[in-house]
Amino acid sequence: MKIRDSMLLGAGFLAMSCISCFAQEVKGVLGSPTATTTIDGKQLPQSDPSFGGVIKQKATESQPWWAPRIVPPQGAPNVLLIMTDDVGFGAPGTFGGVVPTPALDRIANEGLRFTNFHSTSLCSPSRAALITGRNHHVAGFGVVGEMATGYPGYDSIIRKENGTIGTVLRDHGYATSWFGKNHNTPFYQSSQAGPFDQWPSGMGFDYFYGFVGGDASQWQPNLFRNTTAIYPFEGKPEWNLTTAMADDAIQYMKQLKEIAPDKPFFVYYVPGGTHAPHHPTPEWIKKISDMHLFDEGWNKLRETIFANQKRLGIMPENAKLTPWPKQLPEWDTLNIEQKKLFIKQADVYGAYLAYTDNEIGRVIQAVDDLGEQDNTLIIYISGDNGASAEGTLNGTPNEFTTFNGVPVPVKDQYLWYEFWGSDRTFPHFSAGWAWALGTPFKWMKQVPSHFGGTAQGMAMSWPGHIADAGGIRRQFHHFIDIVPTILEATGIKAPDTINGVQQRPFDGVSMVYTWDKANAEAPSTRKTQYFEMLGNRAIYHEGWVAATTPATLPWELSSKTPPDVISGYEWELYNVKDDPTQFDDLAAKMPDKLKEMQTLFYSEAAKHDVLPLDNSTLARWNAPRPSLTAGRTEFTYSGELSGVPANAAPRILDKSYTITAEVEIPEGGAEGMIVTEGGRFGGYGLFLSKGELGIGGGKVVFLYNLLDLKRTTWEGPALGVGKHTIVFDFKSDGPALGQGGMGILTVDGKEVARNSMDHTTPITFPEDEAFDVGLDTRSGVAMIEYRYDPPFRFTGKIDRLTFRLNE
């Protein structure tokens, strides 16, 4: 056989094998530049097809061949998956609340409201379940990432066997994007050094615009575009992430549809609202405050919400309003000072919820304006868990006081009253509001055993496919059911492998059956679902729930040893088919049924990486975990470095340390930040002062900001031209958390300031801030004395900056 003939024969076989590798629909002439194909998706990404053209020695005698472009199945819709943060079931007006949420109303009125839909009761676990379709422990998030421990169910790593909905849709031809909160990148992988496979870009999302971590200031957030930190708020005091994020998402969708109108999008839109800090704009604070929604207090609010829920059909007629807990004060027992502050806290929260919903409404309207409404499945989940009690009994102007175990008395909070919600605060409300906004249920965020922690209002619309406009569905479902629902709606099958890794089957089931009006009262296809968080647990099975009674209170600042995680808990039993609010505890009447349910829980726990159970909190926050800084006691830097997260920075908390800065001062002097971590709500900074009107600038200053409650300073002289060595040496009083100590500031070997602190920050500086060298990103650590405006770049030269830590 001639070489030429063999080449032709080979090309024919290649073309045939190429055609056979696509098990789905091919459009256009295969091999032409315009050809498209769907794929069976068993293996993702699809293997590169064999060349199907003809290759000879001359191009003029050969035939080119292009691989067909992969597209989703015919009729596959765009998908807009929306979720807010820390929203109790009874907060939005759509589910009986008093806060207006017209965007959520719109989706509910055009589609369906789901009143028996459940989260995991905590942020990053719910989000991991939502994007993987697997239970949160299986997805590595048995608890929030900040408390990760070295067990498969708790290490904050989404294993490769749990491919995300982003990966699946992207590899089937979707444009995938993620806007807002990313609470699923392990903290020890969140720096510029990566790795980035657990960032949105590594989890199937082509575009990311948002923040990394549990919360962020909406005025100066730790904002990223893909994996690069950005600072669009600098010099723009009215800028707010809630609006900026909507702007970015709208532009993204507009650009996509103008460039590739036939390419469907998957937009995962998850704003920070209404997780603390509650940061609406002043206009929204005034609008909601003028409505006086919360003036009658939390007990009356519950009654109002419950009456609305009955009127709207959100709750069936047989539902009972659960009692107010003895551990929280009745509104009428509060004094005038407390009531005034707590109403202010609730008004700002309500404004934040209304503002967040308004900006979501802009994104939804943009879909309509693009002519894509009828071709878009919109899923709007109200909250990733119940309302948060993490503001403690009195609320706080700075959420990081809670995380550090420092309560702020009511009278002290009035220092921030007029600024509540502005960039001068990082505020959270009193726990009483959290319980009320979970109406009609008991408990709240962190508590998975009761629906106050897990019940989330959810609405879903897709014109022409969900025909029962305004309908209500009561079937029991869970966050893990969203991925299977999206895949059934798009006609895409679950993959067998992703990047060669065998995929674990989804734990979730599709909810598409509920779209048919004939199935409005159909039994739920989800028969069983376990819940566990921080040792508290429950099991749902065919209309029954067995649940532990919470042994610790979500609003308490306590480092007490928790009870034994197995024997230290009482159990309750509910028939939620007849008692949807968990009002009547049947445990004493039906011990055999309770035992049956307990056995089922431990069986499910063993299957889903729930073990070992752990009810520790503070100890888990400080547990050792992988880190770029583990074991290091010396760190060196020079020049500028910005946006480094705490996990990759020198950790000065609860120890002695020395900071040495070798700097050069130019003619005319210098000013600016040499090194800082944290910001307005806690942290430290070593800098040369700015001065006022050209006076007092260039002085050496070390400032320690204790949670925006107290600032301690050390001041030295202004530095002249040339090289200088600045040393701040801190000797801690002891190894216990938050111990004070003595700090000494020296310049060129001479002591210039000595000062002591009674207390230091015990657990964490603000997680939405950063470690910066040569400048200060986001917010500044100074407030009045030594105040400056970021980025406050150092105008001298940093030759060498050294940290030495004494472990």
C-alpha positions in Angstrom: 0.0 0.0 0.0 1.3 3.5 -0.9 1.9 6.0 1.9 -0.6 8.3 0.3 -3.4 5.7 0.3 -2.7 4.7 3.9 -3.0 8.3 5.0 -6.4 8.6 3.3 -7.6 5.4 4.8 -6.5 6.5 8.3 -8.2 9.8 7.9 -11.5 8.0 7.1 -11.2 5.9 10.2 -10.4 9.0 12.3 -13.5 10.8 10.9 -15.7 7.9 11.8 -14.2 7.6 15.3 -14.7 11.3 15.8 -18.4 11.2 14.9 -18.9 8.2 17.2 -17.3 10.0 20.1 -20.2 12.4 20.3 -23.2 10.5 21.6 -25.6 13.5 21.3 -26.8 16.0 18.7 -24.5 17.5 16.1 -25.5 20.6 14.2 -23.9 21.9 11.1 -21.4 20.0 9.0 -19.1 18.1 11.2 -15.6 19.5 10.8 -16.7 22.9 9.6 -15.9 25.9 11.8 -19.6 26.4 12.7 -20.4 22.8 13.8 -21.7 22.3 17.3 -22.4 19.2 19.4 -23.9 18.2 22.7 -22.1 15.5 24.7 -23.2 12.7 26.9 -21.1 14.1 29.7 -20.2 10.8 31.3 -16.6 12.0 31.3 -15.8 15.7 31.9 -14.1 17.4 30.4 -14.9 15.7 27.1 -11.8 14.1 25.5 -10.4 16.0 22.5 -11.8 14.4 19.4 -9.5 12.8 16.8 -8.8 14.8 13.7 -11.3 14.1 11.1 -9.9 15.7 8.0 -7.3 14.7 5.5 -3.6 15.4 5.8 -1.3 15.0 2.8 2.1 16.5 2.0 0.5 19.6 0.5 -2.1 21.8 2.1 -3.7 22.2 -1.3 -4.4 18.4 -1.4 -5.4 18.2 2.3 -8.7 18.9 4.0 -9.0 20.9 7.3 -11.2 19.8 10.1 -12.4 21.7 13.2 -13.7 20.1 16.4 -17.3 21.0 16.9 -18.0 23.5 19.7 -19.7 21.9 22.7 -23.1 23.3 23.5 -25.8 22.4 26.1 -28.8 20.4 25.0 -31.4 22.1 22.9 -33.7 24.3 25.0 -31.4 24.3 28.1 -32.1 27.5 30.0 -29.9 30.2 31.5 -29.7 29.6 35.3 -29.7 32.4 37.8 -29.1 31.0 41.3 -29.5 33.6 44.0 -29.0 33.3 47.7 -28.9 35.8 50.5 -27.1 35.4 53.8 -28.2 34.9 57.4 -31.9 35.5 56.7 -34.5 34.0 59.0 -37.5 32.3 57.5 -39.9 35.0 58.7 -37.8 38.0 57.7 -38.8 38.7 54.1 -42.3 40.0 53.3 -42.6 37.1 50.7 -42.7 34.7 53.6 -44.8 36.8 56.1 -42.1 39.2 57.3 -42.5 42.9 57.6 -39.5 43.9 55.4 -40.5 44.5 51.8 -38.8 42.1 49.4 -40.4 42.8 46.0 -37.7 41.0 44.0 -38.4 37.8 45.9 -42.1 38.5 45.6 -41.7 38.7 41.8 -40.1 35.3 41.5 -42.7 33.8 43.9 -45.6 35.3 42.0 -44.2 34.2 38.6 -43.4 30.7 39.9 -43.6 28.9 43.2 -42.9 29.5 46.8 -41.3 26.6 48.8 -42.1 26.7 52.5 -40.3 23.5 53.6 -36.9 24.0 52.2 -33.8 23.6 54.4 -30.2 24.6 54.9 -27.5 23.1 57.1 -27.8 26.0 59.6 -24.4 27.6 59.0 -22.8 29.5 56.1 -20.0 27.7 54.3 -21.5 24.2 55.0 -24.8 25.3 53.3 -22.8 26.8 50.3 -20.8 23.6 49.9 -23.9 21.5 49.8 -25.6 24.0 47.4 -22.9 23.9 44.7 -22.0 20.2 45.0 -25.4 18.5 45.5 -23.7 16.5 48.4 -24.2 16.7 52.1 -22.0 19.3 53.8 -19.8 16.8 55.6 -19.3 14.8 52.4 -18.3 18.1 50.8 -15.7 18.7 53.5 -17.7 21.5 55.3 -19.1 20.0 58.5 -18.5 23.4 60.0 -17.5 26.9 58.8 -14.0 27.0 57.2 -12.6 29.2 60.0 -13.1 26.2 62.3 -11.8 23.4 60.0 -10.2 20.4 61.6 -8.2 17.4 60.2 -11.1 15.0 59.4 -12.6 14.3 56.0 -16.0 15.8 57.0 -14.4 18.9 58.5 -11.2 19.9 56.6 -12.9 22.6 54.4 -11.7 20.9 51.2 -14.3 20.0 48.5 -12.8 16.8 47.3 -12.4 16.1 43.6 -15.0 13.4 43.8 -17.6 16.1 44.5 -17.5 18.1 41.3 -19.5 21.4 41.4 -22.4 22.5 39.4 -20.1 25.1 37.9 -17.8 22.5 36.5 -20.6 20.4 35.1 -22.3 23.3 33.4 -19.1 24.9 32.1 -18.0 21.6 30.5 -21.3 21.4 28.7 -20.9 24.8 27.2 -22.3 27.2 29.7 -20.7 30.5 30.7 -20.3 30.2 34.4 -19.8 33.0 37.0 -19.9 33.6 40.7 -20.7 37.0 42.3 -20.5 37.7 46.0 -19.5 35.7 49.0 -17.0 32.8 48.6 -16.9 31.0 51.9 -15.6 27.7 50.4 -11.9 28.5 49.8 -9.9 27.0 52.6 -8.5 29.8 54.7 -5.0 28.4 54.4 -5.3 28.5 50.6 -6.7 32.1 50.3 -3.4 34.0 49.7 -1.7 35.1 46.5 0.5 32.0 46.8 -2.5 29.7 46.1 -3.1 26.9 45.2 -6.2 28.1 43.4 -8.0 24.8 42.7 -10.3 25.6 45.6 -11.1 29.1 44.5 -14.1 29.7 42.2 -11.9 29.6 39.1 -10.8 26.1 40.2 -14.3 25.0 40.9 -15.8 25.5 37.5 -16.5 29.2 37.5 -15.0 31.1 34.6 -15.5 34.5 36.3 -15.5 35.6 40.0 -16.3 39.0 41.5 -16.6 38.9 45.2 -15.0 38.5 48.6 -13.4 35.5 50.3 -14.5 34.6 53.9 -17.5 34.7 56.1 -18.2 38.4 56.0 -16.9 41.6 54.6 -17.5 45.3 54.9 -19.7 46.5 52.2 -17.9 49.9 52.2 -14.3 48.6 52.0 -14.5 44.8 51.3 -11.7 42.3 50.7 -12.8 42.2 47.0 -11.4 40.0 44.2 -11.8 39.8 40.5 -11.0 36.2 39.8 -7.9 35.8 42.1 -6.7 39.4 42.1 -7.5 41.8 44.9 -9.1 45.0 43.7 -9.9 48.3 45.5 -12.6 50.1 43.5 -13.8 51.9 46.6 -10.7 54.0 47.2 -11.6 57.6 47.2 -15.3 56.8 46.8 -17.1 57.1 50.2 -20.5 56.4 48.7 -19.4 53.2 47.0 -21.1 50.0 48.3 -20.5 46.4 47.3 -24.2 45.5 47.3 -24.7 47.9 44.3 -21.3 47.4 42.7 -21.9 43.7 42.6 -25.2 44.1 40.9 -23.6 46.4 38.4 -20.9 43.9 37.6 -23.3 41.0 37.2 -25.5 43.1 34.9 -22.6 44.1 32.8 -21.3 40.5 32.6 -24.7 39.2 31.4 -25.1 42.0 28.9 -21.6 41.5 27.5 -22.1 37.8 27.2 -25.4 38.0 25.4 -24.0 40.6 23.0 -20.9 38.6 22.1 -22.5 35.1 22.2 -26.3 35.4 22.3 -26.8 31.6 22.0 -24.5 30.7 24.9 -26.5 30.2 28.1 -25.2 31.5 31.4 -25.1 30.1 34.9 -24.9 33.0 37.3 -24.3 32.1 41.0 -25.3 35.4 42.7 -24.7 35.4 46.5 -24.4 38.8 48.1 -23.2 39.4 51.6 -26.6 40.7 52.8 -27.7 40.2 55.4 -24.8 38.7 57.3 -23.1 41.2 59.6 -21.9 43.8 59.1 -25.3 45.3 58.3 -24.2 47.9 55.7 -27.1 49.5 53.8 -26.9 52.9 52.3 -28.3 55.9 54.3 -31.2 56.2 51.9 -32.4 52.7 52.7 -31.9 53.3 56.5 -34.1 56.3 56.3 -36.7 54.5 54.2 -37.1 51.6 56.5 -36.8 53.6 59.7 -39.6 55.8 58.5 -41.8 52.7 58.2 -41.5 51.9 62.0 -41.5 48.2 61.3 -39.8 47.2 64.6 -41.0 49.8 67.1 -43.3 47.4 69.0 -40.5 45.0 69.7 -39.7 41.4 69.0 -42.6 39.7 70.8 -45.2 41.7 68.9 -43.2 41.2 65.7 -43.5 37.4 66.0 -47.3 37.7 66.3 -47.5 40.0 63.3 -45.3 37.7 61.1 -47.2 34.6 62.1 -50.6 36.2 61.3 -49.1 37.2 57.9 -47.9 33.6 57.3 -51.4 32.2 58.0 -53.0 34.8 55.7 -50.6 34.1 52.9 -50.9 30.4 53.2 -47.2 30.1 54.1 -48.2 28.2 57.3 -51.1 25.8 57.3 -54.1 26.5 59.6 -53.0 23.8 62.0 -49.6 25.4 62.6 -48.8 26.8 66.1 -46.5 29.6 67.0 -43.7 28.2 69.1 -43.2 29.9 72.6 -40.7 32.6 73.3 -37.6 31.2 75.1 -37.0 31.8 78.7 -33.3 32.5 78.0 -34.1 35.7 76.0 -35.8 38.8 77.6 -39.3 39.7 76.8 -39.5 43.1 75.1 -41.6 44.6 77.8 -38.9 43.9 80.4 -36.4 46.2 78.6 -35.7 49.8 79.6 -36.0 52.7 77.3 -32.3 52.9 76.5 -32.3 49.2 75.4 -35.4 49.5 73.3 -34.1 52.6 71.5 -30.8 50.9 70.6 -32.4 47.6 69.6 -34.9 49.3 67.3 -32.1 51.1 65.6 -30.3 47.8 65.2 -33.4 46.2 63.6 -34.1 49.2 61.4 -30.6 49.0 59.9 -30.9 45.3 59.5 -34.3 45.7 57.8 -32.8 48.3 55.5 -30.0 46.0 54.6 -32.4 43.2 53.7 -34.6 45.6 51.6 -31.5 47.1 49.9 -30.1 43.7 49.1 -33.4 42.5 47.6 -33.6 45.7 45.6 -30.2 45.2 44.0 -31.1 41.5 43.3 -34.2 42.9 41.6 -32.0 44.9 39.3 -30.2 41.8 38.3 -33.5 40.0 37.6 -34.8 42.9 35.6 -31.6 42.9 33.6 -32.4 39.3 32.5 -35.8 40.5 31.4 -34.3 43.5 29.6 -32.0 41.2 27.7 -35.1 39.3 26.5 -34.0 36.2 28.4 -36.8 35.9 31.1 -38.6 33.1 29.3 -35.4 31.2 28.9 -34.1 31.5 32.4 -34.6 29.3 35.4 -34.4 31.6 38.5 -33.9 30.2 41.9 -34.0 32.7 44.8 -33.1 31.2 48.2 -33.7 33.5 51.2 -30.7 32.9 53.4 -28.0 30.2 53.7 -29.2 29.6 57.3 -31.5 31.1 59.9 -31.1 34.6 61.4 -27.9 35.2 63.3 -27.7 35.6 67.1 -24.0 36.2 66.9 -24.5 39.8 67.9 -25.1 38.5 71.5 -27.9 39.7 73.8 -27.1 43.4 73.3 -25.9 43.5 69.7 -22.6 45.1 68.9 -21.2 48.0 66.8 -18.3 45.6 65.8 -19.0 42.0 65.1 -15.3 41.1 65.8 -16.0 41.9 69.5 -18.2 38.8 69.4 -15.6 36.6 67.7 -13.1 37.7 70.4 -15.4 37.1 73.3 -15.8 40.8 74.3 -19.4 42.0 75.0 -20.1 45.7 74.5 -22.6 47.2 77.1 -25.6 49.0 75.8 -24.5 52.4 77.1 -21.2 52.1 75.3 -22.9 51.3 72.0 -24.5 54.7 72.0 -21.1 56.1 70.9 -21.9 54.6 67.5 -25.7 55.1 67.5 -25.8 57.9 65.0 -23.4 56.1 62.6 -25.0 52.6 62.8 -24.7 50.9 59.4 -22.0 53.3 58.1 -18.4 52.5 57.5 -17.7 53.6 61.1 -19.5 50.4 62.3 -19.4 46.7 61.7 -22.7 46.1 63.3 -24.9 43.3 64.4 -28.3 43.2 66.2 -29.5 41.7 69.4 -30.2 38.0 69.6 -33.9 38.7 70.3 -34.4 39.9 66.8 -32.8 36.7 65.4 -35.3 34.5 67.2 -38.2 36.7 66.1 -37.1 36.7 62.4 -37.2 32.9 62.5 -41.0 32.9 63.1 -42.8 30.6 63.6 -39.9 28.3 64.5 -37.6 27.9 67.5 -33.9 28.7 67.5 -31.7 30.3 64.8 -28.4 30.1 62.9 -25.9 27.5 64.2 -28.8 25.3 65.4 -29.5 22.5 62.9 -31.9 20.6 65.2 -34.8 23.0 64.8 -36.2 24.7 61.8 -35.4 28.2 63.1 -31.8 27.3 62.1 -32.5 25.5 58.8 -35.9 26.6 57.2 -35.3 29.0 54.3 -37.9 30.6 52.2 -37.2 29.8 48.5 -38.9 30.8 45.2 -38.4 29.4 41.8 -39.6 30.5 38.4 -39.2 29.5 34.7 -42.0 30.9 32.5 -43.6 28.2 30.4 -42.2 25.4 32.5 -43.5 26.3 36.0 -47.1 27.1 35.1 -48.7 27.3 38.6 -47.9 31.0 39.1 -48.0 32.0 42.7 -48.3 28.4 43.9 -47.1 27.1 47.3 -45.2 23.9 47.8 -44.8 22.2 51.1 -42.7 19.2 50.2 -39.6 18.7 52.4 -36.4 19.5 50.5 -32.8 20.5 51.2 -30.0 22.5 49.6 -28.5 19.4 48.2 -31.6 19.1 45.9 -30.8 22.2 43.9 -28.0 20.7 41.7 -30.1 17.7 40.6 -32.9 20.2 39.9 -30.7 22.3 37.7 -29.4 19.3 35.8 -32.9 17.9 35.1 -34.0 21.4 33.9 -31.0 21.7 31.5 -31.2 18.1 30.3 -27.7 17.4 31.5 -26.8 14.2 33.2 -24.5 13.8 36.2 -21.0 12.9 35.1 -19.3 9.6 36.0 -15.9 11.2 36.1 -14.4 14.7 36.2 -10.8 15.1 35.3 -10.4 11.3 35.6 -11.8 11.2 39.1 -14.8 8.9 39.7 -17.7 11.1 41.0 -19.6 10.4 44.2 -23.3 10.2 43.5 -25.4 13.2 44.4 -27.1 13.1 47.8 -29.8 15.3 46.5 -32.9 14.6 44.4 -34.6 16.8 41.8 -37.4 19.1 42.7 -38.7 19.4 39.1 -41.7 17.1 39.9 -43.1 19.9 42.1 -43.4 22.2 39.1 -46.5 20.4 37.9 -49.7 21.7 39.4 -51.0 18.2 39.6 -48.2 17.4 42.0 -48.8 20.3 44.4 -49.7 17.9 47.2 -47.5 15.0 46.0 -45.4 13.3 48.7 -41.8 14.6 48.8 -39.2 12.6 47.0 -36.8 13.4 49.8 -37.5 10.8 52.4 -34.5 11.2 54.8 -32.2 14.0 55.7 -29.7 14.3 58.6 -28.6 17.5 60.2 -25.5 18.2 62.3 -23.6 21.3 63.4 -21.2 21.8 66.3 -22.4 18.6 67.9 -26.1 19.5 67.8 -28.0 17.2 65.5 -31.3 16.0 64.0 -32.8 13.5 61.6 -35.8 13.9 59.3 -37.5 10.8 58.0 -40.9 10.6 56.2 -42.5 13.4 58.2 -40.8 12.8 61.5 -37.9 14.7 63.1 -35.8 13.6 66.1 -33.6 16.4 67.4 -31.2 17.2 70.2 -32.0 20.1 72.6 -29.2 22.6 72.1 -26.8 22.4 75.0 -25.1 25.7 74.4 -26.7 29.1 73.4 -25.7 30.6 70.0 -25.6 34.1 71.5 -23.5 33.4 74.5 -19.8 34.4 74.7 -18.6 31.3 76.6 -15.4 29.3 76.7 -16.9 26.8 79.2 -16.3 23.1 78.5 -19.3 21.8 76.5 -21.2 18.8 77.7 -20.3 15.3 76.5 -21.2 15.3 72.8 -23.1 12.0 73.1 -24.5 11.7 76.6 -24.8 15.4 77.4 -27.8 16.1 75.1 -31.5 15.5 75.5 -33.6 14.5 72.5 -36.9 15.7 71.2 -39.4 14.1 68.7 -41.8 15.8 66.4 -44.4 14.7 63.8 -43.7 17.6 61.5 -46.3 16.4 58.9 -49.0 17.4 61.5 -46.9 19.8 63.5 -44.8 21.8 61.0 -43.3 24.3 63.6 -42.0 21.6 66.0 -44.3 22.7 68.7 -45.3 19.4 70.4 -42.4 17.3 71.7 -43.5 13.6 71.6 -40.3 12.1 72.9 -41.7 11.1 76.3 -44.8 9.6 74.7 -43.1 7.7 71.9 -39.7 6.4 73.2 -39.6 3.6 70.7 -40.1 5.9 67.8 -37.4 8.2 69.2 -34.9 5.3 69.5 -35.7 4.3 65.9 -34.9 7.8 64.7 -31.7 8.1 66.8 -30.5 4.8 65.3 -31.2 6.2 61.8 -29.2 9.4 62.6 -26.1 7.5 63.5 -26.4 5.3 60.4 -26.6 8.4 58.2 -23.8 10.0 60.2 -21.5 7.0 59.5 -22.3 7.2 55.7 -21.7 10.9 55.3 -18.4 11.7 57.1 -20.2 13.2 60.2 -18.0 11.4 62.6 -16.3 12.1 64.9 -18.8 14.4 66.5 -17.3 17.5 68.0 -19.2 20.2 70.0 -16.2 22.4 70.8 -16.2 26.0 69.5 -13.4 28.3 70.7 -10.9 25.4 70.8 -11.8 24.5 67.2 -11.3 28.1 66.1 -7.7 28.0 67.3 -7.0 24.4 66.3 -3.8 23.9 64.2 -4.4 23.6 60.5 -2.2 23.8 57.4 -0.6 27.2 56.9 2.1 28.9 54.9 3.4 30.3 58.2 3.3 27.1 60.4 6.4 26.7 62.4 8.0 30.0 61.2 9.2 32.5 63.7 10.9 35.0 61.4 9.5 36.8 58.4 11.2 39.3 56.2 9.8 41.8 53.6 10.9 44.8 51.6 9.2 47.4 49.4 5.5 47.0 49.0 3.3 44.0 49.6 -0.5 44.2 49.9 -3.7 42.2 50.4 -2.1 39.2 52.3 -4.7 37.3 54.4 -4.1 36.5 58.0 -3.3 32.9 57.4 -0.2 33.9 55.4 1.0 36.7 57.7 3.0 36.8 60.9 0.5 36.0 63.7 1.4 38.3 66.6 -1.7 37.4 68.7 -1.1 35.9 72.2 2.7 36.0 72.2 5.7 38.2 72.4 7.1 39.6 69.2 9.6 42.1 67.7 9.1 44.2 64.5 12.2 45.8 63.0 12.0 48.2 60.1 15.1 49.4 58.3 14.0 52.4 56.2 15.5 55.3 54.2 14.0 58.8 54.4 14.4 61.1 51.4 14.9 64.8 51.3 11.9 66.6 52.6 10.9 63.7 55.0 8.5 60.9 54.6 5.1 59.6 55.8 3.0 56.5 55.4 2.4 53.0 56.5 5.4 50.7 57.0 3.4 47.6 58.1 -0.1 46.9 59.2 -2.7 44.2 59.8 -6.3 44.8 60.4 -8.1 48.2 60.2 -10.8 50.3 61.8 -12.3 47.4 63.8 -9.1 46.0 65.2 -5.4 45.6 64.3 -2.1 47.4 64.4 0.1 49.7 62.4 3.7 50.9 62.4 3.9 54.1 60.3 5.2 57.7 60.0 2.5 60.1 60.9 0.7 62.3 58.3 0.5 65.4 60.4 -1.9 68.3 60.0 -1.3 71.2 57.6 2.3 70.2 57.2 2.9 70.1 61.0 3.7 67.0 63.0 4.3 64.7 60.1 6.9 62.0 59.8 6.8 60.9 63.4 7.4 57.2 64.2 4.1 55.7 65.5 3.1 52.2 66.6 -0.7 52.0 67.1 -2.6 49.0 68.5 -6.3 49.0 67.9 -8.2 46.8 70.4 -11.5 46.0 68.5 -12.3 49.7 68.0 -12.8 49.9 71.7 -9.4 51.3 72.8 -6.3 52.4 70.9 -2.9 52.4 72.5 0.0 54.4 70.8 3.7 54.7 71.0 5.2 57.8 69.5 8.8 58.7 68.5 10.5 61.6 66.7 10.2 62.6 63.1 12.9 61.0 61.1 15.5 63.0 59.2 17.1 62.2 55.8 19.0 58.9 55.6 18.8 55.4 57.0 17.0 54.5 60.2 16.2 51.4 62.2 12.8 51.3 64.0 12.1 48.5 66.5 8.8 47.7 68.3 9.3 45.1 70.9 6.3 43.6 72.8 6.6 41.3 75.8 3.4 39.5 76.6 2.3 38.9 80.2 1.5 35.3 79.6 0.4 32.6 77.2 -3.4 32.9 77.9 -5.7 34.4 75.3 -5.8 38.2 75.2 -3.1 38.8 77.7 -1.6 42.3 78.0 2.0 43.2 78.1 4.7 45.9 77.7 5.7 47.5 74.4 8.9 49.4 73.8 9.5 51.6 70.7 13.1 52.4 69.8 14.6 54.4 67.0 18.3 53.9 65.9 19.0 52.0 69.2 17.4 54.6 71.5 14.2 54.0 73.5 11.6 56.7 72.5 8.4 55.3 74.0 7.3 52.7 76.5 3.6 51.8 77.2 1.6 48.8 78.5 -1.7 47.2 77.5 -4.0 45.5 79.9 -5.5 43.4 77.1 -4.7 42.4 73.5 -6.9 40.8 70.8 -7.3 37.2 71.8 -8.5 35.3 68.7 -8.7 37.2 65.5 -8.2 40.5 63.8 -11.0 41.4 61.3 -10.9 38.7 58.6 -11.9 41.0 55.8 -8.8 43.1 56.3 -5.2 42.2 55.2 -1.5 42.3 56.1 0.1 45.1 54.1 3.7 46.4 53.8 4.4 49.9 52.5 0.7 50.9 52.4 -2.7 50.2 54.0 -5.5 48.7 51.9 -9.2 48.9 52.9 -9.6 50.8 56.3 -7.1 52.4 58.5 -6.3 51.4 62.1 -6.2 55.0 63.4 -9.5 56.9 64.1 -8.9 60.5 65.3 -5.4 60.8 66.5 -2.9 60.0 63.7 -5.8 59.6 61.3 -5.0 59.0 57.6 -6.7 57.9 54.5 -5.8 54.6 52.8 -3.8 53.6 50.9 -1.4 55.9 52.8 1.7 54.7 50.9 5.1 55.0 52.6 7.0 57.7 50.8 10.4 56.5 52.0 12.0 53.2 51.2 11.6 50.0 53.2 15.0 48.2 52.8 14.1 45.4 55.2 11.2 44.6 57.5 11.6 41.7 60.0 9.1 40.0 62.3 10.4 37.8 65.1 7.8 35.8 67.0 8.3 34.1 70.4 6.0 31.1 70.4 
